[in-house]
Amino acid sequence: AALLASTDKSGRKCFGLLPDLSANQTPLQVSLQRLGMLIGVLAIVVCVIVFIVGVSLGTRDPNDVSMPSWVYMILIAITLTVAAIPEGIPLCVTISLSTGCYDMVSRHVLVRRISAVETLGSASVICSDKTGTLTEGKMTAVKMWAGGVDYRISGVGFDPTSGTVMRADGSEAPDGCDPSVRSTLLVAVLCSNARVEQEKDESGAVRWVPNGNSSEVPLVVAGEKIGIRSEELQQQYPRMIEVPFSSSRKMMLTICGVSMEGSFLGFGGVQMMSPGENAIACVKGAPNFVIDACSAWVGNSGSIEHFGAGAKSEALRTIDDLSSQALRVLAVAVRPMPEIPEGMPEWEADAKMAHCCTDLIFLGLVASIDKAREGVRESVQAAHDGNIHVMMITGDYSKTAAAIAKNIGILQSEEDVALDCSVLRPDGHYIGRSEMDALVANACVFARAKPEDKLEIVQSLRRQGRVSAMTGDGVNDAPALKAADIGVAMGIQGTEVAKGASDMILTDDNFVSIVGAVEKGRVIYAGIQKFVAFIMSVHIAEVMQIFGCIVVRIPVMRSPIQILYLILVTDLAPSVALGMEPGQKGIMKDKPRPKDEPILLGWMWRSVVINSIILTAVIMSVYIFGLHYFIGMFNDVEITDQVRREEALGLTLTADGLTKARTTAFISLVWSENVRAYTSRSFDQPVWKDTFANKYMQRAIGIALVAMFLAVLLPGLSHVLELHGIHIGWEGWLAAFVGAVACLILCELYKAGIRLSNHLLEVRHKRKNGPDNSPEME
């Protein structure tokens, strides 16, 4: 709470470490905003040009010859403004992201902020906790060190009835267990709140289930192996005061009364209690913190000795040895007390710790193993293959953290750095930003980390322009979760505060789920790029077709209402389907996109423009054929004059022929756009590759076709839209079909040219630089 709350200069309460990110936008939001501004400016410019050109050329509506040219061109310009601005993009983006949120639930990811879905796709750094995320969070005590002797703890899982504590050299201890072991585990259990209980599963089988902190469970299990049962200790050593473990103090304290008589600390334990000492301060925590607070220890003789430099060096060597085996080490210490000071239960936690954690007696070390989660090593490798930097941030001892990081593949070479977070704050204050950024840039492991360190690391990554995903589960992790581009809270072990500050929650607390979510984020972003490219090509083609008709002096091929119908009805469904693309294979091997990268790259814009030109050329050709076949003339002035003369005679032959030509072009455009939807599923791969892999595309094309047939065949609607599909004959339908086929062939020829160009570029690059690195598509 101290991390989250502070007081400003006026004395009001404010949020201390919670950063103000109200103005932050995701990379997609920034990119779409830029794209929208660009499109808006271009749309206005193009429409003004169309209006000026149309009015200067005297373009009129052949179906309403009495309408002035400037009025008709205003209608056309306004309609083109609507056509030029792809208003379907926000809807498609929202649907795509929402569908991604729904799909991520099956990947054990609950998304709280919808924009975080696409941000995942640009993540270049994953900062992960260790316990419960990279590891199972099911620690088992396997080794001890007490009285200068190494011990091995046997058994299976959390079953306290299996295994025992024995000397590592195989020699037998007197009375079955050394006093130092009994006292160490007694104090460890007294300073724990965990329990192990028997429960029946669904099949009726009885199993031991842990309850409580995962670091304390192995202590309780080890204690029960030698007959120390936490339930019985409550009467013998009633707890009077407790100071919980904190990431800043790195220790936990309990003060227990002593109802047993005698000088031994527990049955068969070390002799240390003096007459009049009726309480004991029990301490466990990070070895270096506990050792610093000790002035005596239970030595090799089994009695209390001075904890000098030689003894401390021996203990530290043992800690290093155990830590290098990827074991998490906890130190245990005790201090007999005659009584607790009056009013001590009401003291602040730091005051209690300061009073009790001095001149402690060091008892021993308990080392537990926390196995890596299944699939974590493969997920870490997948992240590395995708050029994603994986950082492990843990409160563990440095050597423990480094050993675990090596086991799961986070540390792969000598160049990978494991840092103790004390180097970030050598004198209690954080180093300068430039020094901080230099350290964070190359680090893969941060050991002995505090919540404040997480926040500094995230802010450093943000300064470097990197997109970070940060995991956390505690209350004090909230500032870092809030500051990260993607805050990831734990669903099982996470606090409500951490969940509230996060963008997404892992319902299984598993690192594998993060990498899976990043992959899904990349797939979603790739789908967004595809449908944005598709929508832009369609809208640009709409503008080019109308502008082309005006410039070459043929009747405008589409009325304003037809343009709106195309944009809002027939084009929308395929666009949404493109946003639900399953994703191409090997997408996790691509580099994360830069934070400031536009949604459409230069080569994508080139594809958009060329496909727009292809679509425009094909539809213009079909329309010109329709004018020739159904009317026999092309010039808009001649056609308008002919319509005026026929109106005077009560005839509509030319007007009907114009409607048939427009209907033919309309049908061909819908079919061609359907073809474009399939070709847009990849910027360079042929359309026949996994053609029907996207089940949503088939449904979308079906909806578009139904909408088109209703528009040209349904009485009433076809009259309003001025489309008469019944009257164009087989010639009109064949011309429309030929146009769609031509569009498919030309689009695929362009993609074949892209593949050939990329192949030649890759060959040239390999000859110059060797086969290791291949250039990205240009």
C-alpha positions in Angstrom: 0.0 0.0 0.0 2.9 2.3 0.7 4.0 1.8 -2.9 0.6 2.7 -4.2 -0.2 5.7 -2.0 1.7 8.8 -1.2 0.9 12.4 -0.4 1.3 15.4 -2.7 2.6 18.8 -1.7 -0.8 20.0 -0.7 -1.2 17.1 1.7 -3.8 15.2 -0.4 -3.6 11.5 -0.9 -2.5 10.5 -4.4 -1.2 7.4 -6.1 2.5 7.2 -5.5 4.0 4.7 -7.9 0.9 4.3 -10.1 2.0 6.1 -13.4 -0.4 8.4 -15.2 -1.0 6.6 -18.5 -4.3 8.2 -19.4 -2.8 9.7 -22.6 -1.1 6.5 -23.8 -2.4 4.8 -27.0 -1.6 1.4 -28.3 0.5 1.1 -31.5 -2.6 0.1 -33.4 -4.6 3.1 -32.2 -1.8 5.5 -33.1 -1.4 3.8 -36.6 -5.2 3.9 -37.3 -5.3 7.6 -36.2 -2.5 8.4 -38.6 -4.2 6.4 -41.4 -7.5 8.1 -40.7 -6.0 11.6 -40.9 -4.3 10.7 -44.2 -7.4 9.2 -45.7 -9.5 12.2 -44.6 -7.2 14.7 -46.2 -6.8 12.7 -49.4 -10.6 12.1 -49.6 -11.3 15.8 -49.4 -8.7 16.7 -52.0 -9.8 14.0 -54.4 -13.5 14.9 -54.1 -12.8 18.6 -54.6 -10.8 17.6 -57.8 -13.6 15.4 -59.0 -16.2 18.1 -58.4 -14.1 20.7 -60.2 -13.3 18.4 -63.2 -16.9 17.2 -63.4 -18.4 20.7 -63.4 -15.8 22.0 -65.9 -16.7 19.1 -68.2 -20.4 19.6 -67.7 -21.1 16.1 -66.4 -24.8 15.4 -66.0 -27.0 12.6 -64.7 -28.3 10.8 -67.8 -31.3 9.6 -65.8 -32.3 13.2 -64.7 -31.2 15.5 -67.5 -33.0 18.4 -65.8 -30.6 18.4 -62.9 -27.8 21.0 -63.2 -24.3 19.7 -63.5 -23.0 21.3 -60.3 -25.9 19.7 -58.3 -25.2 16.3 -59.7 -21.4 16.7 -59.1 -22.1 17.7 -55.5 -24.0 14.5 -55.0 -21.2 12.5 -56.7 -18.5 14.3 -54.6 -20.3 13.7 -51.3 -20.8 10.1 -52.2 -17.2 9.7 -53.2 -16.2 11.2 -49.8 -18.2 8.4 -48.2 -16.7 5.9 -50.5 -13.1 7.2 -50.0 -13.3 7.0 -46.2 -13.3 3.4 -45.1 -15.8 3.7 -42.2 -15.8 -0.1 -42.0 -12.3 -0.2 -40.5 -13.2 0.6 -36.9 -16.0 -1.9 -37.0 -13.8 -4.6 -38.5 -11.0 -3.9 -36.0 -13.4 -4.1 -33.1 -14.9 -7.4 -34.3 -11.4 -8.8 -35.0 -10.1 -7.9 -31.5 -13.3 -9.1 -29.8 -13.1 -12.4 -31.6 -9.4 -12.6 -30.5 -10.5 -12.0 -26.9 -13.0 -14.8 -27.2 -10.4 -17.2 -28.7 -7.8 -16.4 -26.0 -10.1 -17.7 -23.3 -9.4 -21.2 -24.7 -5.7 -20.4 -24.3 -6.2 -19.6 -20.6 -6.0 -15.8 -21.2 -8.7 -13.5 -20.0 -8.4 -10.1 -21.7 -9.6 -7.1 -19.7 -8.7 -4.4 -22.2 -9.5 -5.2 -25.8 -6.7 -3.1 -27.3 -4.2 -5.3 -25.4 -4.9 -8.1 -27.9 -3.1 -6.3 -30.8 -0.4 -4.9 -28.5 0.6 -8.5 -27.7 1.5 -8.9 -31.3 4.1 -6.2 -31.1 5.6 -7.4 -27.8 9.4 -7.4 -28.0 10.0 -8.1 -24.3 8.3 -10.5 -21.9 9.1 -9.8 -18.2 8.0 -12.8 -16.2 7.9 -13.8 -12.6 9.4 -17.2 -11.8 7.4 -19.0 -9.2 4.1 -20.3 -10.5 4.6 -18.8 -14.0 7.9 -20.3 -15.3 7.8 -23.0 -12.7 5.0 -25.1 -11.3 4.9 -23.3 -8.0 4.8 -26.6 -6.2 8.0 -26.5 -4.2 9.4 -29.6 -2.5 12.1 -29.6 0.1 15.0 -31.8 -1.1 18.1 -30.6 0.9 19.0 -29.0 4.3 22.1 -27.6 5.9 22.1 -27.3 9.7 24.9 -27.4 12.3 27.4 -27.4 9.4 26.1 -30.8 8.1 24.4 -31.4 4.7 21.1 -33.3 4.7 18.9 -34.9 2.1 15.1 -34.9 2.3 13.4 -37.8 0.6 9.8 -38.5 -0.2 7.2 -38.0 -2.9 5.3 -34.7 -3.5 3.4 -33.2 -0.6 3.0 -36.5 1.2 4.5 -36.0 4.7 4.2 -39.7 5.4 6.7 -40.6 2.7 10.5 -40.1 3.1 12.5 -38.6 5.9 15.5 -36.3 6.6 18.9 -38.0 6.5 22.5 -37.0 6.4 23.8 -36.6 2.9 26.9 -38.8 3.6 24.7 -41.7 4.6 25.8 -41.8 8.2 23.1 -42.2 10.9 22.2 -39.5 13.3 21.9 -40.3 17.0 18.2 -40.8 18.0 17.3 -40.9 14.3 17.6 -37.1 13.8 20.1 -34.4 14.7 19.0 -31.7 17.2 19.9 -29.0 14.8 17.6 -30.4 12.2 14.7 -30.6 14.7 15.1 -27.1 15.9 15.5 -25.7 12.3 12.3 -27.3 11.1 10.5 -26.5 14.3 11.2 -22.8 13.9 10.5 -23.0 10.2 7.0 -24.5 10.8 6.3 -21.9 13.6 7.1 -19.2 11.1 4.7 -20.6 8.4 1.0 -20.5 7.8 0.8 -23.3 5.2 -0.9 -26.6 5.8 -1.1 -30.0 4.0 -4.3 -31.9 4.2 -5.8 -35.1 2.9 -8.6 -34.7 0.4 -10.5 -37.1 -1.9 -10.5 -36.4 -5.6 -13.4 -37.2 -8.0 -12.3 -40.8 -8.3 -12.3 -41.3 -4.6 -8.5 -41.5 -4.3 -7.0 -39.8 -1.2 -4.2 -37.3 -1.9 -2.3 -34.7 0.0 -3.2 -31.1 -0.9 -1.2 -28.0 0.0 -2.8 -24.9 1.3 -1.0 -21.7 1.7 2.2 -20.1 0.4 4.1 -22.3 -2.0 7.4 -21.4 -0.3 6.1 -22.5 3.2 4.5 -25.8 2.1 7.9 -27.7 1.8 8.9 -26.6 5.3 5.6 -27.9 6.8 6.0 -31.2 4.8 9.6 -31.6 5.9 8.7 -30.9 9.5 6.0 -33.6 9.5 8.4 -36.1 8.1 10.3 -36.0 11.5 7.1 -35.7 13.6 6.7 -31.9 13.9 3.0 -31.3 13.2 1.8 -27.7 12.9 -1.6 -28.5 14.6 0.1 -29.7 17.8 2.5 -26.7 17.9 -0.4 -24.3 18.3 -0.8 -25.3 21.9 2.9 -25.8 22.7 4.0 -22.6 21.0 1.0 -20.2 20.7 1.5 -17.4 18.2 1.3 -13.9 19.7 2.7 -11.7 16.9 3.2 -12.1 13.2 4.9 -9.8 10.6 4.2 -11.2 7.1 6.9 -11.6 4.5 7.3 -8.6 2.3 9.3 -8.2 -0.9 11.2 -5.3 0.7 12.1 -6.9 4.0 12.6 -10.3 2.5 11.8 -11.9 5.9 8.9 -13.1 7.9 8.7 -12.9 11.7 6.5 -14.7 14.2 6.7 -14.4 18.0 5.4 -17.5 19.8 5.0 -18.2 23.5 6.8 -21.3 25.0 4.6 -23.5 27.2 7.1 -26.4 27.3 9.6 -26.5 30.2 13.2 -27.2 29.7 16.2 -25.7 27.9 15.7 -27.5 24.6 14.2 -25.8 21.5 11.6 -28.5 20.8 11.6 -32.1 21.6 15.1 -33.5 20.8 16.2 -30.1 19.7 19.1 -27.8 20.4 19.7 -26.6 24.0 19.4 -22.8 24.0 16.5 -21.7 26.2 17.4 -20.0 29.5 15.3 -19.7 32.6 12.8 -16.9 32.3 12.7 -17.0 28.5 9.1 -17.6 27.7 8.9 -16.6 24.0 10.8 -17.1 20.8 11.1 -14.8 17.8 11.1 -17.1 14.7 12.5 -15.7 11.5 12.8 -17.2 8.0 13.6 -15.5 4.6 16.2 -14.7 2.1 19.5 -16.1 3.3 21.6 -13.0 2.9 19.1 -10.9 4.9 18.7 -13.4 7.7 22.5 -14.0 8.0 23.1 -10.3 8.3 20.8 -10.2 11.3 22.6 -13.2 13.1 25.4 -13.0 15.6 25.4 -16.6 16.7 24.7 -20.0 15.2 24.2 -23.6 16.0 27.7 -24.9 15.1 29.2 -28.2 14.2 29.2 -29.2 17.9 25.5 -28.8 18.1 25.7 -25.9 20.6 25.4 -22.1 20.3 28.6 -20.5 18.9 29.7 -17.1 17.8 28.8 -16.6 14.1 32.1 -15.2 13.0 33.5 -14.5 9.5 34.6 -18.1 9.0 31.2 -19.6 9.9 29.4 -17.0 7.7 31.7 -17.8 4.8 30.8 -21.5 5.2 27.1 -20.7 5.2 27.4 -18.5 2.1 29.4 -21.1 0.2 26.6 -23.6 1.0 24.0 -21.2 -0.1 25.9 -20.6 -3.4 26.2 -24.4 -3.9 22.6 -25.1 -3.3 21.5 -22.1 -5.4 23.6 -23.2 -8.3 21.5 -26.4 -8.3 18.4 -24.4 -9.1 17.2 -24.8 -5.5 15.4 -22.0 -3.7 17.1 -21.6 -0.3 15.4 -20.2 2.8 17.4 -19.4 6.0 15.9 -20.0 9.5 16.9 -18.2 12.6 15.6 -17.8 16.2 15.9 -15.5 19.2 14.8 -16.5 22.7 13.0 -13.7 24.5 12.0 -13.2 28.1 8.8 -11.4 27.2 7.5 -9.1 24.5 7.5 -5.4 25.2 4.2 -3.8 26.3 2.1 -2.6 23.4 4.3 -4.4 20.8 1.3 -6.0 19.0 0.2 -2.5 18.0 3.7 -1.5 16.7 4.3 -0.9 13.0 5.7 -3.9 11.1 9.1 -2.3 10.6 9.4 -1.5 14.3 8.7 -5.1 15.2 11.3 -6.3 12.8 13.9 -3.8 14.0 13.3 -4.9 17.6 13.4 -8.7 17.0 15.7 -9.2 14.1 18.9 -8.4 15.9 21.4 -10.8 17.4 19.5 -13.8 16.0 20.8 -17.4 16.2 21.3 -18.9 12.8 19.8 -22.4 12.7 20.1 -23.7 9.2 19.0 -23.7 5.5 16.2 -25.5 3.7 16.5 -25.9 0.0 13.4 -26.6 -2.2 13.1 -27.4 -5.8 10.4 -25.9 -8.0 10.2 -27.7 -11.3 9.8 -25.8 -14.5 6.3 -26.0 -16.0 5.8 -28.4 -18.8 6.3 -26.7 -22.2 8.1 -23.6 -20.7 11.4 -24.4 -22.3 9.8 -24.8 -25.7 7.8 -21.6 -25.2 11.0 -19.6 -24.2 12.7 -21.0 -27.3 9.7 -20.0 -29.5 9.9 -16.5 -28.0 13.6 -16.3 -28.8 12.9 -17.6 -32.3 10.4 -14.7 -32.7 13.1 -12.2 -31.6 11.3 -11.6 -28.3 13.6 -10.9 -25.3 12.5 -13.0 -22.3 13.4 -11.6 -18.9 12.9 -13.4 -15.6 12.4 -11.1 -12.6 12.4 -12.9 -9.3 13.1 -12.3 -5.6 15.3 -15.4 -5.5 19.0 -15.4 -4.8 21.2 -14.6 -7.8 22.7 -18.1 -8.3 19.3 -19.8 -7.9 17.7 -17.5 -10.5 20.6 -18.0 -12.9 20.5 -21.8 -12.6 16.8 -21.9 -13.2 17.1 -19.5 -16.1 19.7 -21.8 -17.7 17.5 -24.8 -17.2 14.6 -23.3 -19.1 16.6 -21.6 -21.8 16.4 -18.0 -20.8 20.2 -17.9 -20.3 21.7 -19.5 -23.4 25.1 -18.0 -23.8 27.8 -16.1 -21.9 26.5 -12.9 -23.5 23.2 -13.3 -21.6 23.4 -11.4 -18.4 21.9 -12.2 -15.0 21.8 -9.2 -12.7 21.3 -8.7 -9.0 18.9 -5.8 -8.6 21.2 -4.3 -6.0 23.3 -3.0 -9.0 20.3 -0.9 -10.0 20.2 0.8 -6.6 23.8 0.5 -5.2 23.3 3.1 -2.5 19.6 2.8 -2.0 18.9 5.2 -4.9 18.4 4.2 -8.5 21.2 4.9 -10.9 20.8 7.4 -13.8 18.6 6.7 -16.7 21.4 6.1 -19.3 23.1 3.6 -17.0 19.8 1.9 -16.2 18.9 1.6 -19.9 22.3 0.1 -20.7 21.9 -2.5 -18.0 18.3 -3.4 -18.8 18.9 -3.6 -22.5 21.1 -6.8 -22.2 19.8 -8.4 -19.0 17.9 -11.6 -19.1 17.5 -12.2 -15.3 16.9 -9.9 -12.5 17.4 -11.5 -9.1 16.5 -10.2 -5.6 14.0 -7.9 -7.2 11.6 -5.6 -5.4 8.3 -4.3 -6.9 9.9 -0.9 -7.3 12.6 -2.6 -9.5 9.9 -3.9 -11.8 8.6 -0.4 -12.3 12.1 0.9 -13.1 12.7 -1.9 -15.6 9.4 -1.2 -17.4 10.1 2.5 -17.6 13.5 1.8 -19.0 12.1 -0.5 -21.6 9.6 2.2 -22.5 12.4 4.7 -22.9 14.1 2.3 -25.3 11.0 2.1 -27.4 10.4 -1.5 -26.7 6.9 -3.0 -26.1 6.9 -5.0 -22.9 4.6 -7.5 -21.3 5.0 -7.6 -17.5 3.6 -10.3 -15.2 2.7 -9.8 -11.5 0.5 -11.2 -8.8 1.0 -9.0 -5.7 -0.5 -5.7 -4.6 2.9 -4.0 -4.9 3.2 -5.3 -8.5 0.3 -3.0 -9.6 2.5 0.0 -10.6 4.6 -2.1 -12.9 1.5 -3.8 -14.4 0.0 -0.4 -15.0 3.1 1.1 -16.6 3.8 -1.9 -18.9 2.4 -1.9 -22.4 0.7 -5.2 -21.4 0.2 -5.9 -17.7 -0.4 -9.6 -17.1 -1.8 -10.7 -13.8 -2.0 -14.2 -12.4 -5.5 -15.6 -12.1 -4.8 -18.2 -9.4 -2.2 -16.5 -7.2 -2.9 -12.9 -8.2 -4.5 -10.4 -5.9 -7.5 -8.4 -6.9 -5.4 -5.2 -7.0 -3.0 -6.8 -9.4 -5.9 -8.0 -11.6 -7.4 -4.6 -11.6 -4.2 -3.0 -12.8 -3.6 -5.5 -15.5 -4.7 -5.7 -19.2 -5.0 -9.5 -19.2 -5.2 -12.3 -16.7 -3.6 -15.8 -17.0 -6.2 -18.2 -15.7 -3.6 -20.9 -15.3 -0.6 -18.7 -14.2 1.4 -20.3 -17.0 4.2 -18.6 -19.0 3.2 -20.9 -22.0 -0.1 -19.0 -22.1 1.7 -15.7 -22.5 3.7 -16.9 -25.6 0.5 -18.4 -27.0 -1.3 -15.1 -26.5 1.6 -13.2 -28.2 1.3 -15.6 -31.2 -2.5 -15.0 -31.3 -1.9 -11.2 -31.1 0.4 -11.4 -34.1 -2.2 -13.4 -36.0 -4.9 -10.9 -35.2 -2.7 -8.0 -36.3 -1.8 -9.7 -39.5 -5.5 -10.2 -40.1 -6.1 -6.5 -39.5 -3.4 -5.6 -42.0 -5.0 -7.8 -44.6 -8.5 -6.4 -44.2 -7.3 -2.8 -44.1 -5.3 -3.5 -47.3 -8.5 -5.0 -48.8 -10.8 -2.2 -47.7 -8.3 0.4 -48.9 -7.9 -1.2 -52.3 -11.7 -1.5 -52.8 -12.4 2.1 -51.7 -9.5 3.5 -53.8 -10.9 1.5 -56.8 -14.3 3.0 -56.2 -12.9 6.5 -56.4 -10.7 5.7 -59.4 -13.7 4.2 -61.3 -15.9 7.3 -60.8 -13.1 9.6 -61.5 -12.2 7.6 -64.6 -15.7 7.8 -65.9 -15.7 11.6 -65.5 -12.3 12.1 -67.2 -13.0 9.8 -70.2 -16.4 11.4 -70.7 -18.6 8.3 -70.2 -21.6 8.2 -67.9 -20.8 7.7 -64.2 -21.1 3.9 -63.8 -22.7 4.0 -60.4 -25.3 6.1 -58.6 -24.7 7.4 -55.1 -27.1 4.9 -53.6 -25.4 2.0 -55.4 -22.0 3.1 -54.0 -23.4 3.2 -50.5 -24.9 -0.3 -50.9 -21.6 -1.7 -52.1 -19.6 -0.2 -49.2 -22.0 -0.9 -46.4 -23.5 -4.3 -47.5 -21.5 -6.3 -50.0 -17.9 -5.3 -49.0 -18.3 -5.4 -45.2 -18.7 -9.2 -44.6 -15.5 -10.2 -46.5 -13.6 -7.5 -44.6 -14.6 -8.9 -41.3 -13.7 -12.4 -42.4 -10.2 -11.3 -43.3 -9.8 -10.1 -39.7 -10.4 -13.7 -38.6 -7.7 -15.3 -40.6 -6.1 -18.3 -38.8 -2.6 -17.0 -39.4 0.2 -18.2 -41.5 2.7 -20.8 -40.3 5.9 -19.6 -38.8 4.4 -16.3 -37.7 6.3 -16.6 -34.4 9.6 -16.5 -36.3 8.9 -13.0 -37.6 10.5 -10.0 -35.8 8.2 -8.0 -33.5 7.0 -4.9 -35.4 8.4 -1.6 -34.2 6.3 0.5 -31.9 5.9 3.3 -34.4 5.4 1.2 -37.5 2.4 2.1 -39.6 -0.3 -0.5 -40.1 0.4 -0.7 -43.8 4.0 -0.7 -44.9 5.4 0.7 -48.1 5.3 -2.5 -50.0 1.7 -3.2 -48.7 0.6 0.2 -50.0 2.2 -0.6 -53.4 0.1 -3.8 -53.4 -3.0 -1.8 -52.5 -2.6 0.7 -55.3 -1.8 -1.9 -57.9 -4.7 -4.1 -57.0 -6.9 -1.0 -57.0 -5.7 -0.2 -60.6 -6.4 -3.8 -61.6 -9.9 -3.7 -60.2 -10.5 -0.4 -61.8 -9.2 -1.4 -65.2 -11.3 -4.7 -65.2 -14.6 -3.0 -64.1 -14.1 -0.1 -66.5 -13.6 -2.6 -69.3 -16.7 -4.5 -68.4 -18.7 -1.2 -68.2 -17.4 0.0 -71.5 -18.4 -3.4 -73.0 -21.9 -2.9 -71.5 -22.2 0.5 -72.9 -21.2 -0.7 -76.4 -23.5 -3.8 -76.2 -26.6 -2.3 -74.7 -26.5 1.3 -76.1 -23.9 1.4 -78.9 -22.4 4.7 -77.8 -20.0 5.9 -75.0 -19.9 9.6 -74.7 -21.9 10.9 -71.8 -23.0 14.0 -73.7 -24.3 12.0 -76.6 -26.0 9.5 -74.2 -27.6 12.4 -72.2 -28.9 14.0 -75.4 -30.3 10.7 -76.7 -32.1 10.1 -73.3 -33.6 13.7 -73.6 -34.8 13.1 -77.1 -36.3 9.7 -76.2 -38.1 11.2 -73.1 -39.8 13.7 -75.5 -41.1 10.7 -77.4 -42.0 8.7 -74.3 -39.2 6.2 -74.9 -36.6 4.8 -72.5 -34.4 2.6 -74.7 -31.1 4.4 -74.0 -31.9 4.9 -70.3 -32.7 1.2 -70.0 -29.5 0.3 -71.8 -27.5 2.5 -69.4 -29.2 0.7 -66.5 -28.2 -2.7 -68.0 -24.6 -1.6 -68.4 -24.4 -0.3 -64.9 -26.0 -3.6 -63.6 -23.4 -5.6 -65.5 -20.6 -3.5 -64.0 -22.2 -3.8 -60.6 -22.4 -7.6 -60.7 -18.8 -7.9 -62.0 -17.5 -5.5 -59.3 -19.1 -7.6 -56.5 -17.7 -10.8 -58.0 -14.3 -9.2 -58.5 -14.3 -8.0 -54.9 -15.2 -11.5 -53.7 -12.2 -12.8 -55.7 -10.1 -10.0 -54.2 -11.1 -11.1 -50.7 -9.7 -14.5 -51.3 -6.5 -13.2 -52.9 -6.1 -10.7 -50.0 -5.7 -13.6 -47.6 -2.0 -13.4 -48.4 0.1 -10.6 -49.9 2.4 -13.0 -51.8 1.1 -16.6 -51.6 -1.1 -18.0 -54.4 -4.9 -18.1 -53.8 -5.0 -21.9 -54.2 -2.9 -22.3 -51.1 -5.2 -23.2 -48.2 -8.0 -21.6 -50.1 -10.8 -22.7 -47.7 -8.8 -22.6 -44.4 -10.8 -19.6 -43.2 -14.3 -20.9 -42.6 -15.6 -17.4 -42.0 -14.6 -16.3 -45.5 -17.0 -18.8 -47.1 -19.8 -17.5 -45.0 -18.9 -13.9 -45.8 -18.8 -14.5 -49.5 -22.1 -16.2 -49.2 -23.6 -13.1 -47.5 -22.1 -10.8 -50.1 -23.5 -12.9 -53.0 -27.0 -13.0 -51.4 -26.8 -9.2 -51.0 -25.8 -8.8 -54.6 -28.6 -11.1 -56.0 -31.2 -9.4 -53.8 -30.0 -6.0 -55.2 -30.2 -7.0 -58.9 -33.2 -9.5 -58.8 -35.5 -8.6 -55.9 -38.4 -6.5 -57.1 -38.7 -3.3 -55.2 -35.0 -3.2 -54.0 -33.7 -3.5 -57.5 -36.0 -0.7 -58.6 -34.7 1.5 -55.8 -31.1 0.7 -56.6 -31.8 0.9 -60.4 -30.3 -2.5 -61.0 -32.1 -4.9 -63.4 -30.3 -8.2 -63.4 -33.2 -10.0 -65.1 -32.9 -7.9 -68.2 -29.1 -8.1 -68.9 -29.3 -11.5 -70.5 -26.7 -14.2 -70.6 -24.3 -11.8 -72.3 -24.3 -9.4 -69.4 -23.8 -12.2 -66.8 -21.0 -13.7 -68.9 -19.3 -10.3 -69.2 -19.5 -9.9 -65.4 -18.1 -13.3 -64.9 -15.2 -12.7 -67.3 -14.4 -9.5 -65.5 -14.1 -11.4 -62.2 -11.9 -14.1 -63.7 -9.6 -11.4 -65.3 -9.3 -9.7 -61.9 -8.3 -13.1 -60.3 -5.7 -13.7 -63.0 -4.2 -10.3 -62.9 -4.0 -10.2 -59.1 -2.3 -13.6 -59.0 0.2 -12.5 -61.7 1.1 -9.5 -59.5 1.7 -11.8 -56.5 3.7 -14.2 -58.7 5.9 -11.2 -59.6 6.3 -10.4 -55.9 7.4 -14.0 -55.2 9.9 -13.9 -58.0 11.2 -10.5 -56.9 11.6 -11.8 -53.3 13.4 -14.9 -54.5 15.9 -13.0 -56.6 16.4 -10.6 -53.7 17.1 -13.5 -51.3 19.5 -15.2 -53.7 21.4 -11.9 -54.2 21.5 -11.4 -50.4 22.8 -14.9 -49.7 25.5 -14.5 -52.3 26.6 -11.3 -50.6 26.1 -12.0 -46.9 25.8 -15.8 -46.6 22.8 -18.0 -46.0 22.2 -17.2 -42.3 20.1 -14.0 -42.7 17.4 -13.5 -45.2 15.9 -10.1 -46.0 12.3 -9.4 -45.1 9.7 -8.8 -47.9 10.1 -5.4 -49.5 
